[in-house]
Amino acid sequence: MTLFSVLLASPLLVTAADRVPTFDVGPGCRASVGILGVSVDGCFDDEKVAREQLVKEWGQFSGSAKTSCADQTEH
């Protein structure tokens, strides 16, 4: 058995895919103050509510959707 096949069978891969990603919303919130006229605190509050909703619904998404979402955090 190769290391690659051991890693594919590892429960750690499933666990990593099941974690809700965390996005850095700071730059977007700070930029929205000038563009949209919203407060930074209001933006952070909105993003917090959105993440809480994502956490609640995360288990309903397919593995490929979770991977696609998680890939957005890796820049």
PDB file of N, CA, C, O and CB in Angstrom:
ATOM      1  N   MET A   1       0.856  -1.167   0.000  1.00  0.00           N
ATOM      2  CA  MET A   1       0.000   0.000   0.000  1.00  0.00           C
ATOM      3  C   MET A   1       0.907   1.237   0.000  1.00  0.00           C
ATOM      4  O   MET A   1       1.819   1.350   0.820  1.00  0.00           O
ATOM      5  CB  MET A   1      -0.977  -0.006   1.234  1.00  0.00           C
ATOM      6  N   THR A   2       0.645   2.153  -0.924  1.00  0.00           N
ATOM      7  CA  THR A   2       1.452   3.358  -1.019  1.00  0.00           C
ATOM      8  C   THR A   2       0.986   4.391   0.003  1.00  0.00           C
ATOM      9  O   THR A   2      -0.114   4.294   0.548  1.00  0.00           O
ATOM     10  CB  THR A   2       1.388   3.939  -2.437  1.00  0.00           C
ATOM     11  N   LEU A   3       1.835   5.372   0.250  1.00  0.00           N
ATOM     12  CA  LEU A   3       1.476   6.447   1.164  1.00  0.00           C
ATOM     13  C   LEU A   3       0.243   7.183   0.649  1.00  0.00           C
ATOM     14  O   LEU A   3      -0.624   7.572   1.432  1.00  0.00           O
ATOM     15  CB  LEU A   3       2.654   7.424   1.343  1.00  0.00           C
ATOM     16  N   PHE A   4       0.165   7.372  -0.656  1.00  0.00           N
ATOM     17  CA  PHE A   4      -0.975   8.052  -1.249  1.00  0.00           C
ATOM     18  C   PHE A   4      -2.280   7.314  -0.949  1.00  0.00           C
ATOM     19  O   PHE A   4      -3.273   7.943  -0.583  1.00  0.00           O
ATOM     20  CB  PHE A   4      -0.781   8.187  -2.755  1.00  0.00           C
ATOM     21  N   SER A   5      -2.289   6.004  -1.098  1.00  0.00           N
ATOM     22  CA  SER A   5      -3.521   5.251  -0.835  1.00  0.00           C
ATOM     23  C   SER A   5      -3.862   5.249   0.648  1.00  0.00           C
ATOM     24  O   SER A   5      -5.038   5.220   1.013  1.00  0.00           O
ATOM     25  CB  SER A   5      -3.385   3.812  -1.340  1.00  0.00           C
ATOM     26  N   VAL A   6      -2.855   5.279   1.498  1.00  0.00           N
ATOM     27  CA  VAL A   6      -3.106   5.372   2.943  1.00  0.00           C
ATOM     28  C   VAL A   6      -3.747   6.721   3.261  1.00  0.00           C
ATOM     29  O   VAL A   6      -4.692   6.796   4.045  1.00  0.00           O
ATOM     30  CB  VAL A   6      -1.784   5.188   3.755  1.00  0.00           C
ATOM     31  N   LEU A   7      -3.227   7.784   2.647  1.00  0.00           N
ATOM     32  CA  LEU A   7      -3.795   9.107   2.879  1.00  0.00           C
ATOM     33  C   LEU A   7      -5.225   9.211   2.367  1.00  0.00           C
ATOM     34  O   LEU A   7      -6.069   9.840   3.005  1.00  0.00           O
ATOM     35  CB  LEU A   7      -2.935  10.166   2.220  1.00  0.00           C
ATOM     36  N   LEU A   8      -5.501   8.601   1.224  1.00  0.00           N
ATOM     37  CA  LEU A   8      -6.861   8.636   0.694  1.00  0.00           C
ATOM     38  C   LEU A   8      -7.844   7.931   1.616  1.00  0.00           C
ATOM     39  O   LEU A   8      -9.005   8.330   1.704  1.00  0.00           O
ATOM     40  CB  LEU A   8      -6.903   8.004  -0.683  1.00  0.00           C
ATOM     41  N   ALA A   9      -7.401   6.912   2.287  1.00  0.00           N
ATOM     42  CA  ALA A   9      -8.271   6.162   3.179  1.00  0.00           C
ATOM     43  C   ALA A   9      -8.346   6.793   4.569  1.00  0.00           C
ATOM     44  O   ALA A   9      -9.123   6.347   5.413  1.00  0.00           O
ATOM     45  CB  ALA A   9      -7.789   4.730   3.288  1.00  0.00           C
ATOM     46  N   SER A  10      -7.559   7.806   4.801  1.00  0.00           N
ATOM     47  CA  SER A  10      -7.471   8.415   6.122  1.00  0.00           C
ATOM     48  C   SER A  10      -8.728   9.192   6.472  1.00  0.00           C
ATOM     49  O   SER A  10      -9.246   9.940   5.644  1.00  0.00           O
ATOM     50  CB  SER A  10      -6.267   9.326   6.197  1.00  0.00           C
ATOM     51  N   PRO A  11      -9.222   9.022   7.689  1.00  0.00           N
ATOM     52  CA  PRO A  11     -10.378   9.809   8.121  1.00  0.00           C
ATOM     53  C   PRO A  11     -10.047  11.290   8.264  1.00  0.00           C
ATOM     54  O   PRO A  11     -10.958  12.114   8.332  1.00  0.00           O
ATOM     55  CB  PRO A  11     -10.907   9.276   9.440  1.00  0.00           C
ATOM     56  N   LEU A  12      -8.772  11.646   8.309  1.00  0.00           N
ATOM     57  CA  LEU A  12      -8.396  13.052   8.410  1.00  0.00           C
ATOM     58  C   LEU A  12      -8.822  13.836   7.178  1.00  0.00           C
ATOM     59  O   LEU A  12      -9.143  15.020   7.282  1.00  0.00           O
ATOM     60  CB  LEU A  12      -6.897  13.181   8.613  1.00  0.00           C
ATOM     61  N   LEU A  13      -8.831  13.202   6.022  1.00  0.00           N
ATOM     62  CA  LEU A  13      -9.257  13.880   4.803  1.00  0.00           C
ATOM     63  C   LEU A  13     -10.740  14.211   4.854  1.00  0.00           C
ATOM     64  O   LEU A  13     -11.149  15.287   4.418  1.00  0.00           O
ATOM     65  CB  LEU A  13      -8.954  13.020   3.580  1.00  0.00           C
ATOM     66  N   VAL A  14     -11.529  13.322   5.368  1.00  0.00           N
ATOM     67  CA  VAL A  14     -12.961  13.567   5.498  1.00  0.00           C
ATOM     68  C   VAL A  14     -13.193  14.681   6.508  1.00  0.00           C
ATOM     69  O   VAL A  14     -14.012  15.571   6.278  1.00  0.00           O
ATOM     70  CB  VAL A  14     -13.710  12.279   5.922  1.00  0.00           C
ATOM     71  N   THR A  15     -12.481  14.636   7.617  1.00  0.00           N
ATOM     72  CA  THR A  15     -12.633  15.653   8.651  1.00  0.00           C
ATOM     73  C   THR A  15     -12.278  17.030   8.112  1.00  0.00           C
ATOM     74  O   THR A  15     -12.984  18.002   8.383  1.00  0.00           O
ATOM     75  CB  THR A  15     -11.762  15.321   9.863  1.00  0.00           C
ATOM     76  N   ALA A  16     -11.192  17.125   7.353  1.00  0.00           N
ATOM     77  CA  ALA A  16     -10.778  18.413   6.807  1.00  0.00           C
ATOM     78  C   ALA A  16     -11.838  18.966   5.865  1.00  0.00           C
ATOM     79  O   ALA A  16     -12.096  20.170   5.875  1.00  0.00           O
ATOM     80  CB  ALA A  16      -9.438  18.282   6.076  1.00  0.00           C
ATOM     81  N   ALA A  17     -12.452  18.125   5.059  1.00  0.00           N
ATOM     82  CA  ALA A  17     -13.479  18.571   4.121  1.00  0.00           C
ATOM     83  C   ALA A  17     -14.759  18.971   4.845  1.00  0.00           C
ATOM     84  O   ALA A  17     -15.544  19.766   4.328  1.00  0.00           O
ATOM     85  CB  ALA A  17     -13.778  17.474   3.102  1.00  0.00           C
ATOM     86  N   ASP A  18     -14.972  18.427   6.034  1.00  0.00           N
ATOM     87  CA  ASP A  18     -16.191  18.729   6.767  1.00  0.00           C
ATOM     88  C   ASP A  18     -16.087  19.988   7.622  1.00  0.00           C
ATOM     89  O   ASP A  18     -17.092  20.441   8.170  1.00  0.00           O
ATOM     90  CB  ASP A  18     -16.553  17.569   7.634  1.00  0.00           C
ATOM     91  N   ARG A  19     -14.899  20.556   7.744  1.00  0.00           N
ATOM     92  CA  ARG A  19     -14.748  21.788   8.510  1.00  0.00           C
ATOM     93  C   ARG A  19     -15.247  22.971   7.687  1.00  0.00           C
ATOM     94  O   ARG A  19     -14.930  23.100   6.504  1.00  0.00           O
ATOM     95  CB  ARG A  19     -13.274  21.999   8.930  1.00  0.00           C
ATOM     96  N   VAL A  20     -16.018  23.818   8.323  1.00  0.00           N
ATOM     97  CA  VAL A  20     -16.499  25.023   7.656  1.00  0.00           C
ATOM     98  C   VAL A  20     -15.318  25.980   7.521  1.00  0.00           C
ATOM     99  O   VAL A  20     -14.672  26.310   8.516  1.00  0.00           O
ATOM    100  CB  VAL A  20     -17.687  25.687   8.447  1.00  0.00           C
ATOM    101  N   PRO A  21     -15.032  26.424   6.306  1.00  0.00           N
ATOM    102  CA  PRO A  21     -13.900  27.329   6.126  1.00  0.00           C
ATOM    103  C   PRO A  21     -14.171  28.700   6.755  1.00  0.00           C
ATOM    104  O   PRO A  21     -15.319  29.111   6.926  1.00  0.00           O
ATOM    105  CB  PRO A  21     -13.586  27.488   4.638  1.00  0.00           C
ATOM    106  N   THR A  22     -13.113  29.370   7.080  1.00  0.00           N
ATOM    107  CA  THR A  22     -13.211  30.723   7.618  1.00  0.00           C
ATOM    108  C   THR A  22     -12.623  31.683   6.596  1.00  0.00           C
ATOM    109  O   THR A  22     -11.465  31.553   6.197  1.00  0.00           O
ATOM    110  CB  THR A  22     -12.478  30.846   8.994  1.00  0.00           C
ATOM    111  N   PHE A  23     -13.418  32.631   6.184  1.00  0.00           N
ATOM    112  CA  PHE A  23     -12.986  33.619   5.208  1.00  0.00           C
ATOM    113  C   PHE A  23     -12.476  34.860   5.925  1.00  0.00           C
ATOM    114  O   PHE A  23     -13.000  35.226   6.977  1.00  0.00           O
ATOM    115  CB  PHE A  23     -14.135  33.980   4.247  1.00  0.00           C
ATOM    116  N   ASP A  24     -11.472  35.503   5.373  1.00  0.00           N
ATOM    117  CA  ASP A  24     -10.981  36.771   5.906  1.00  0.00           C
ATOM    118  C   ASP A  24     -11.851  37.869   5.318  1.00  0.00           C
ATOM    119  O   ASP A  24     -11.626  38.312   4.191  1.00  0.00           O
ATOM    120  CB  ASP A  24      -9.456  37.000   5.570  1.00  0.00           C
ATOM    121  N   VAL A  25     -12.835  38.302   6.075  1.00  0.00           N
ATOM    122  CA  VAL A  25     -13.785  39.299   5.577  1.00  0.00           C
ATOM    123  C   VAL A  25     -13.324  40.723   5.835  1.00  0.00           C
ATOM    124  O   VAL A  25     -13.953  41.675   5.372  1.00  0.00           O
ATOM    125  CB  VAL A  25     -15.137  39.087   6.210  1.00  0.00           C
ATOM    126  N   GLY A  26     -12.241  40.874   6.564  1.00  0.00           N
ATOM    127  CA  GLY A  26     -11.749  42.209   6.908  1.00  0.00           C
ATOM    128  C   GLY A  26     -11.530  43.121   5.716  1.00  0.00           C
ATOM    129  O   GLY A  26     -12.073  44.225   5.695  1.00  0.00           O
ATOM    130  N   PRO A  27     -10.754  42.703   4.718  1.00  0.00           N
ATOM    131  CA  PRO A  27     -10.517  43.590   3.580  1.00  0.00           C
ATOM    132  C   PRO A  27     -11.807  43.992   2.857  1.00  0.00           C
ATOM    133  O   PRO A  27     -11.970  45.149   2.468  1.00  0.00           O
ATOM    134  CB  PRO A  27      -9.578  42.922   2.602  1.00  0.00           C
ATOM    135  N   GLY A  28     -12.710  43.045   2.683  1.00  0.00           N
ATOM    136  CA  GLY A  28     -13.973  43.353   2.010  1.00  0.00           C
ATOM    137  C   GLY A  28     -14.831  44.299   2.824  1.00  0.00           C
ATOM    138  O   GLY A  28     -15.452  45.209   2.274  1.00  0.00           O
ATOM    139  N   CYS A  29     -14.870  44.090   4.137  1.00  0.00           N
ATOM    140  CA  CYS A  29     -15.663  44.969   4.998  1.00  0.00           C
ATOM    141  C   CYS A  29     -15.083  46.380   5.014  1.00  0.00           C
ATOM    142  O   CYS A  29     -15.825  47.360   4.950  1.00  0.00           O
ATOM    143  CB  CYS A  29     -15.727  44.408   6.428  1.00  0.00           C
ATOM    144  N   ARG A  30     -13.774  46.480   5.097  1.00  0.00           N
ATOM    145  CA  ARG A  30     -13.157  47.812   5.105  1.00  0.00           C
ATOM    146  C   ARG A  30     -13.385  48.524   3.767  1.00  0.00           C
ATOM    147  O   ARG A  30     -13.598  49.736   3.737  1.00  0.00           O
ATOM    148  CB  ARG A  30     -11.643  47.703   5.401  1.00  0.00           C
ATOM    149  N   ALA A  31     -13.340  47.785   2.681  1.00  0.00           N
ATOM    150  CA  ALA A  31     -13.564  48.380   1.362  1.00  0.00           C
ATOM    151  C   ALA A  31     -15.024  48.799   1.183  1.00  0.00           C
ATOM    152  O   ALA A  31     -15.309  49.782   0.501  1.00  0.00           O
ATOM    153  CB  ALA A  31     -13.162  47.392   0.257  1.00  0.00           C
ATOM    154  N   SER A  32     -15.933  48.065   1.787  1.00  0.00           N
ATOM    155  CA  SER A  32     -17.354  48.364   1.607  1.00  0.00           C
ATOM    156  C   SER A  32     -17.751  49.676   2.262  1.00  0.00           C
ATOM    157  O   SER A  32     -18.765  50.267   1.890  1.00  0.00           O
ATOM    158  CB  SER A  32     -18.198  47.241   2.166  1.00  0.00           C
ATOM    159  N   VAL A  33     -16.974  50.139   3.228  1.00  0.00           N
ATOM    160  CA  VAL A  33     -17.288  51.410   3.883  1.00  0.00           C
ATOM    161  C   VAL A  33     -17.286  52.530   2.843  1.00  0.00           C
ATOM    162  O   VAL A  33     -18.202  53.351   2.809  1.00  0.00           O
ATOM    163  CB  VAL A  33     -16.269  51.717   5.023  1.00  0.00           C
ATOM    164  N   GLY A  34     -16.265  52.561   2.004  1.00  0.00           N
ATOM    165  CA  GLY A  34     -16.177  53.596   0.991  1.00  0.00           C
ATOM    166  C   GLY A  34     -17.100  53.381  -0.180  1.00  0.00           C
ATOM    167  O   GLY A  34     -17.576  54.346  -0.777  1.00  0.00           O
ATOM    168  N   ILE A  35     -17.361  52.151  -0.519  1.00  0.00           N
ATOM    169  CA  ILE A  35     -18.146  51.838  -1.711  1.00  0.00           C
ATOM    170  C   ILE A  35     -19.646  51.828  -1.416  1.00  0.00           C
ATOM    171  O   ILE A  35     -20.432  52.448  -2.134  1.00  0.00           O
ATOM    172  CB  ILE A  35     -17.720  50.489  -2.279  1.00  0.00           C
ATOM    173  N   LEU A  36     -20.031  51.129  -0.369  1.00  0.00           N
ATOM    174  CA  LEU A  36     -21.454  50.944  -0.073  1.00  0.00           C
ATOM    175  C   LEU A  36     -21.962  51.850   1.040  1.00  0.00           C
ATOM    176  O   LEU A  36     -23.169  51.944   1.264  1.00  0.00           O
ATOM    177  CB  LEU A  36     -21.712  49.513   0.300  1.00  0.00           C
ATOM    178  N   GLY A  37     -21.056  52.512   1.733  1.00  0.00           N
ATOM    179  CA  GLY A  37     -21.475  53.398   2.807  1.00  0.00           C
ATOM    180  C   GLY A  37     -21.954  52.678   4.057  1.00  0.00           C
ATOM    181  O   GLY A  37     -22.695  53.254   4.854  1.00  0.00           O
ATOM    182  N   VAL A  38     -21.544  51.431   4.241  1.00  0.00           N
ATOM    183  CA  VAL A  38     -21.909  50.707   5.455  1.00  0.00           C
ATOM    184  C   VAL A  38     -20.773  50.824   6.468  1.00  0.00           C
ATOM    185  O   VAL A  38     -19.633  51.112   6.103  1.00  0.00           O
ATOM    186  CB  VAL A  38     -22.220  49.213   5.142  1.00  0.00           C
ATOM    187  N   SER A  39     -21.090  50.600   7.733  1.00  0.00           N
ATOM    188  CA  SER A  39     -20.048  50.649   8.753  1.00  0.00           C
ATOM    189  C   SER A  39     -19.267  49.346   8.765  1.00  0.00           C
ATOM    190  O   SER A  39     -19.788  48.294   8.396  1.00  0.00           O
ATOM    191  CB  SER A  39     -20.654  50.925  10.140  1.00  0.00           C
ATOM    192  N   VAL A  40     -18.026  49.426   9.189  1.00  0.00           N
ATOM    193  CA  VAL A  40     -17.201  48.226   9.293  1.00  0.00           C
ATOM    194  C   VAL A  40     -17.834  47.258  10.285  1.00  0.00           C
ATOM    195  O   VAL A  40     -17.912  46.057  10.029  1.00  0.00           O
ATOM    196  CB  VAL A  40     -15.755  48.583   9.724  1.00  0.00           C
ATOM    197  N   ASP A  41     -18.285  47.789  11.417  1.00  0.00           N
ATOM    198  CA  ASP A  41     -18.905  46.913  12.423  1.00  0.00           C
ATOM    199  C   ASP A  41     -20.162  46.240  11.877  1.00  0.00           C
ATOM    200  O   ASP A  41     -20.399  45.060  12.136  1.00  0.00           O
ATOM    201  CB  ASP A  41     -19.250  47.713  13.689  1.00  0.00           C
ATOM    202  N   GLY A  42     -20.963  46.984  11.127  1.00  0.00           N
ATOM    203  CA  GLY A  42     -22.172  46.407  10.527  1.00  0.00           C
ATOM    204  C   GLY A  42     -21.832  45.300   9.552  1.00  0.00           C
ATOM    205  O   GLY A  42     -22.501  44.268   9.511  1.00  0.00           O
ATOM    206  N   CYS A  43     -20.792  45.518   8.768  1.00  0.00           N
ATOM    207  CA  CYS A  43     -20.359  44.504   7.809  1.00  0.00           C
ATOM    208  C   CYS A  43     -19.891  43.246   8.536  1.00  0.00           C
ATOM    209  O   CYS A  43     -20.265  42.135   8.162  1.00  0.00           O
ATOM    210  CB  CYS A  43     -19.233  45.053   6.912  1.00  0.00           C
ATOM    211  N   PHE A  44     -19.068  43.421   9.581  1.00  0.00           N
ATOM    212  CA  PHE A  44     -18.593  42.269  10.346  1.00  0.00           C
ATOM    213  C   PHE A  44     -19.760  41.522  10.987  1.00  0.00           C
ATOM    214  O   PHE A  44     -19.767  40.292  11.030  1.00  0.00           O
ATOM    215  CB  PHE A  44     -17.594  42.715  11.425  1.00  0.00           C
ATOM    216  N   ASP A  45     -20.750  42.273  11.486  1.00  0.00           N
ATOM    217  CA  ASP A  45     -21.931  41.627  12.073  1.00  0.00           C
ATOM    218  C   ASP A  45     -22.680  40.805  11.024  1.00  0.00           C
ATOM    219  O   ASP A  45     -23.094  39.678  11.293  1.00  0.00           O
ATOM    220  CB  ASP A  45     -22.873  42.681  12.690  1.00  0.00           C
ATOM    221  N   ASP A  46     -22.852  41.375   9.828  1.00  0.00           N
ATOM    222  CA  ASP A  46     -23.531  40.645   8.750  1.00  0.00           C
ATOM    223  C   ASP A  46     -22.766  39.379   8.372  1.00  0.00           C
ATOM    224  O   ASP A  46     -23.365  38.326   8.155  1.00  0.00           O
ATOM    225  CB  ASP A  46     -23.695  41.545   7.516  1.00  0.00           C
ATOM    226  N   GLU A  47     -21.452  39.487   8.297  1.00  0.00           N
ATOM    227  CA  GLU A  47     -20.625  38.329   7.947  1.00  0.00           C
ATOM    228  C   GLU A  47     -20.678  37.261   9.036  1.00  0.00           C
ATOM    229  O   GLU A  47     -20.648  36.067   8.737  1.00  0.00           O
ATOM    230  CB  GLU A  47     -19.175  38.763   7.709  1.00  0.00           C
ATOM    231  N   LYS A  48     -20.755  37.681  10.282  1.00  0.00           N
ATOM    232  CA  LYS A  48     -20.853  36.726  11.396  1.00  0.00           C
ATOM    233  C   LYS A  48     -22.164  35.941  11.299  1.00  0.00           C
ATOM    234  O   LYS A  48     -22.179  34.724  11.481  1.00  0.00           O
ATOM    235  CB  LYS A  48     -20.764  37.465  12.765  1.00  0.00           C
ATOM    236  N   VAL A  49     -23.247  36.637  11.015  1.00  0.00           N
ATOM    237  CA  VAL A  49     -24.555  35.978  10.862  1.00  0.00           C
ATOM    238  C   VAL A  49     -24.514  35.011   9.682  1.00  0.00           C
ATOM    239  O   VAL A  49     -25.033  33.898   9.768  1.00  0.00           O
ATOM    240  CB  VAL A  49     -25.687  37.030  10.661  1.00  0.00           C
ATOM    241  N   ALA A  50     -23.896  35.435   8.582  1.00  0.00           N
ATOM    242  CA  ALA A  50     -23.805  34.573   7.402  1.00  0.00           C
ATOM    243  C   ALA A  50     -22.998  33.315   7.713  1.00  0.00           C
ATOM    244  O   ALA A  50     -23.372  32.224   7.281  1.00  0.00           O
ATOM    245  CB  ALA A  50     -23.168  35.335   6.224  1.00  0.00           C
ATOM    246  N   ARG A  51     -21.895  33.448   8.456  1.00  0.00           N
ATOM    247  CA  ARG A  51     -21.084  32.275   8.798  1.00  0.00           C
ATOM    248  C   ARG A  51     -21.841  31.337   9.720  1.00  0.00           C
ATOM    249  O   ARG A  51     -21.765  30.118   9.566  1.00  0.00           O
ATOM    250  CB  ARG A  51     -19.770  32.703   9.456  1.00  0.00           C
ATOM    251  N   GLU A  52     -22.574  31.896  10.678  1.00  0.00           N
ATOM    252  CA  GLU A  52     -23.381  31.056  11.574  1.00  0.00           C
ATOM    253  C   GLU A  52     -24.397  30.245  10.780  1.00  0.00           C
ATOM    254  O   GLU A  52     -24.639  29.078  11.088  1.00  0.00           O
ATOM    255  CB  GLU A  52     -24.103  31.921  12.629  1.00  0.00           C
ATOM    256  N   GLN A  53     -24.988  30.852   9.767  1.00  0.00           N
ATOM    257  CA  GLN A  53     -25.941  30.140   8.910  1.00  0.00           C
ATOM    258  C   GLN A  53     -25.226  29.049   8.118  1.00  0.00           C
ATOM    259  O   GLN A  53     -25.742  27.941   7.973  1.00  0.00           O
ATOM    260  CB  GLN A  53     -26.653  31.122   7.950  1.00  0.00           C
ATOM    261  N   LEU A  54     -24.038  29.365   7.606  1.00  0.00           N
ATOM    262  CA  LEU A  54     -23.259  28.377   6.866  1.00  0.00           C
ATOM    263  C   LEU A  54     -22.906  27.186   7.752  1.00  0.00           C
ATOM    264  O   LEU A  54     -22.971  26.040   7.307  1.00  0.00           O
ATOM    265  CB  LEU A  54     -21.983  29.014   6.305  1.00  0.00           C
ATOM    266  N   VAL A  55     -22.535  27.452   8.999  1.00  0.00           N
ATOM    267  CA  VAL A  55     -22.210  26.366   9.937  1.00  0.00           C
ATOM    268  C   VAL A  55     -23.430  25.458  10.123  1.00  0.00           C
ATOM    269  O   VAL A  55     -23.295  24.235  10.142  1.00  0.00           O
ATOM    270  CB  VAL A  55     -21.745  26.942  11.312  1.00  0.00           C
ATOM    271  N   LYS A  56     -24.610  26.050  10.259  1.00  0.00           N
ATOM    272  CA  LYS A  56     -25.835  25.267  10.450  1.00  0.00           C
ATOM    273  C   LYS A  56     -26.139  24.388   9.241  1.00  0.00           C
ATOM    274  O   LYS A  56     -26.616  23.263   9.395  1.00  0.00           O
ATOM    275  CB  LYS A  56     -27.016  26.196  10.724  1.00  0.00           C
ATOM    276  N   GLU A  57     -25.864  24.898   8.033  1.00  0.00           N
ATOM    277  CA  GLU A  57     -26.246  24.197   6.811  1.00  0.00           C
ATOM    278  C   GLU A  57     -25.122  23.383   6.182  1.00  0.00           C
ATOM    279  O   GLU A  57     -25.357  22.674   5.204  1.00  0.00           O
ATOM    280  CB  GLU A  57     -26.748  25.179   5.816  1.00  0.00           C
ATOM    281  N   TRP A  58     -23.916  23.467   6.714  1.00  0.00           N
ATOM    282  CA  TRP A  58     -22.728  22.864   6.097  1.00  0.00           C
ATOM    283  C   TRP A  58     -22.921  21.383   5.794  1.00  0.00           C
ATOM    284  O   TRP A  58     -22.516  20.918   4.729  1.00  0.00           O
ATOM    285  CB  TRP A  58     -21.522  23.044   7.003  1.00  0.00           C
ATOM    286  N   GLY A  59     -23.522  20.645   6.694  1.00  0.00           N
ATOM    287  CA  GLY A  59     -23.699  19.207   6.522  1.00  0.00           C
ATOM    288  C   GLY A  59     -24.598  18.830   5.356  1.00  0.00           C
ATOM    289  O   GLY A  59     -24.586  17.677   4.923  1.00  0.00           O
ATOM    290  N   GLN A  60     -25.381  19.775   4.836  1.00  0.00           N
ATOM    291  CA  GLN A  60     -26.299  19.499   3.745  1.00  0.00           C
ATOM    292  C   GLN A  60     -25.635  19.589   2.369  1.00  0.00           C
ATOM    293  O   GLN A  60     -26.210  19.153   1.372  1.00  0.00           O
ATOM    294  CB  GLN A  60     -27.456  20.451   3.809  1.00  0.00           C
ATOM    295  N   PHE A  61     -24.421  20.157   2.315  1.00  0.00           N
ATOM    296  CA  PHE A  61     -23.755  20.353   1.030  1.00  0.00           C
ATOM    297  C   PHE A  61     -22.984  19.113   0.617  1.00  0.00           C
ATOM    298  O   PHE A  61     -22.501  18.352   1.455  1.00  0.00           O
ATOM    299  CB  PHE A  61     -22.819  21.552   1.092  1.00  0.00           C
ATOM    300  N   SER A  62     -22.879  18.927  -0.687  1.00  0.00           N
ATOM    301  CA  SER A  62     -22.116  17.794  -1.219  1.00  0.00           C
ATOM    302  C   SER A  62     -20.631  17.998  -0.956  1.00  0.00           C
ATOM    303  O   SER A  62     -20.182  19.113  -0.689  1.00  0.00           O
ATOM    304  CB  SER A  62     -22.375  17.616  -2.735  1.00  0.00           C
ATOM    305  N   GLY A  63     -19.885  16.923  -1.034  1.00  0.00           N
ATOM    306  CA  GLY A  63     -18.439  16.995  -0.847  1.00  0.00           C
ATOM    307  C   GLY A  63     -17.779  17.931  -1.836  1.00  0.00           C
ATOM    308  O   GLY A  63     -16.860  18.668  -1.479  1.00  0.00           O
ATOM    309  N   SER A  64     -18.242  17.908  -3.086  1.00  0.00           N
ATOM    310  CA  SER A  64     -17.634  18.781  -4.093  1.00  0.00           C
ATOM    311  C   SER A  64     -17.962  20.250  -3.819  1.00  0.00           C
ATOM    312  O   SER A  64     -17.127  21.121  -4.062  1.00  0.00           O
ATOM    313  CB  SER A  64     -18.111  18.387  -5.501  1.00  0.00           C
ATOM    314  N   ALA A  65     -19.152  20.533  -3.322  1.00  0.00           N
ATOM    315  CA  ALA A  65     -19.506  21.914  -2.977  1.00  0.00           C
ATOM    316  C   ALA A  65     -18.660  22.399  -1.799  1.00  0.00           C
ATOM    317  O   ALA A  65     -18.209  23.544  -1.782  1.00  0.00           O
ATOM    318  CB  ALA A  65     -21.014  22.023  -2.637  1.00  0.00           C
ATOM    319  N   LYS A  66     -18.447  21.520  -0.811  1.00  0.00           N
ATOM    320  CA  LYS A  66     -17.613  21.884   0.332  1.00  0.00           C
ATOM    321  C   LYS A  66     -16.183  22.156  -0.109  1.00  0.00           C
ATOM    322  O   LYS A  66     -15.557  23.114   0.343  1.00  0.00           O
ATOM    323  CB  LYS A  66     -17.637  20.777   1.390  1.00  0.00           C
ATOM    324  N   THR A  67     -15.673  21.313  -0.990  1.00  0.00           N
ATOM    325  CA  THR A  67     -14.321  21.496  -1.485  1.00  0.00           C
ATOM    326  C   THR A  67     -14.194  22.801  -2.250  1.00  0.00           C
ATOM    327  O   THR A  67     -13.225  23.540  -2.076  1.00  0.00           O
ATOM    328  CB  THR A  67     -13.916  20.327  -2.368  1.00  0.00           C
ATOM    329  N   SER A  68     -15.172  23.082  -3.096  1.00  0.00           N
ATOM    330  CA  SER A  68     -15.161  24.325  -3.864  1.00  0.00           C
ATOM    331  C   SER A  68     -15.185  25.544  -2.938  1.00  0.00           C
ATOM    332  O   SER A  68     -14.462  26.515  -3.163  1.00  0.00           O
ATOM    333  CB  SER A  68     -16.359  24.367  -4.828  1.00  0.00           C
ATOM    334  N   CYS A  69     -15.991  25.490  -1.929  1.00  0.00           N
ATOM    335  CA  CYS A  69     -16.072  26.588  -0.961  1.00  0.00           C
ATOM    336  C   CYS A  69     -14.751  26.742  -0.211  1.00  0.00           C
ATOM    337  O   CYS A  69     -14.239  27.851  -0.064  1.00  0.00           O
ATOM    338  CB  CYS A  69     -17.226  26.349   0.036  1.00  0.00           C
ATOM    339  N   ALA A  70     -14.209  25.630   0.259  1.00  0.00           N
ATOM    340  CA  ALA A  70     -12.950  25.663   1.000  1.00  0.00           C
ATOM    341  C   ALA A  70     -11.814  26.167   0.127  1.00  0.00           C
ATOM    342  O   ALA A  70     -10.918  26.854   0.616  1.00  0.00           O
ATOM    343  CB  ALA A  70     -12.614  24.279   1.544  1.00  0.00           C
ATOM    344  N   ASP A  71     -11.840  25.833  -1.166  1.00  0.00           N
ATOM    345  CA  ASP A  71     -10.799  26.300  -2.071  1.00  0.00           C
ATOM    346  C   ASP A  71     -10.771  27.823  -2.188  1.00  0.00           C
ATOM    347  O   ASP A  71      -9.730  28.401  -2.498  1.00  0.00           O
ATOM    348  CB  ASP A  71     -10.993  25.684  -3.438  1.00  0.00           C
ATOM    349  N   GLN A  72     -11.891  28.466  -1.947  1.00  0.00           N
ATOM    350  CA  GLN A  72     -11.953  29.930  -2.025  1.00  0.00           C
ATOM    351  C   GLN A  72     -11.154  30.592  -0.907  1.00  0.00           C
ATOM    352  O   GLN A  72     -10.816  31.771  -1.005  1.00  0.00           O
ATOM    353  CB  GLN A  72     -13.404  30.399  -1.970  1.00  0.00           C
ATOM    354  N   THR A  73     -10.852  29.853   0.144  1.00  0.00           N
ATOM    355  CA  THR A  73     -10.112  30.418   1.271  1.00  0.00           C
ATOM    356  C   THR A  73      -8.609  30.240   1.110  1.00  0.00           C
ATOM    357  O   THR A  73      -7.843  30.770   1.915  1.00  0.00           O
ATOM    358  CB  THR A  73     -10.568  29.778   2.570  1.00  0.00           C
ATOM    359  N   GLU A  74      -8.176  29.522   0.111  1.00  0.00           N
ATOM    360  CA  GLU A  74      -6.753  29.210  -0.067  1.00  0.00           C
ATOM    361  C   GLU A  74      -6.144  30.073  -1.165  1.00  0.00           C
ATOM    362  O   GLU A  74      -5.990  29.629  -2.303  1.00  0.00           O
ATOM    363  CB  GLU A  74      -6.562  27.720  -0.401  1.00  0.00           C
ATOM    364  N   HIS A  75      -5.805  31.294  -0.817  1.00  0.00           N
ATOM    365  CA  HIS A  75      -5.175  32.194  -1.796  1.00  0.00           C
ATOM    366  C   HIS A  75      -3.819  32.604  -1.314  1.00  0.00           C
ATOM    367  O   HIS A  75      -3.125  33.360  -1.992  1.00  0.00           O
ATOM    368  CB  HIS A  75      -6.037  33.435  -2.051  1.00  0.00           C
TER     369      HIS A  75
END
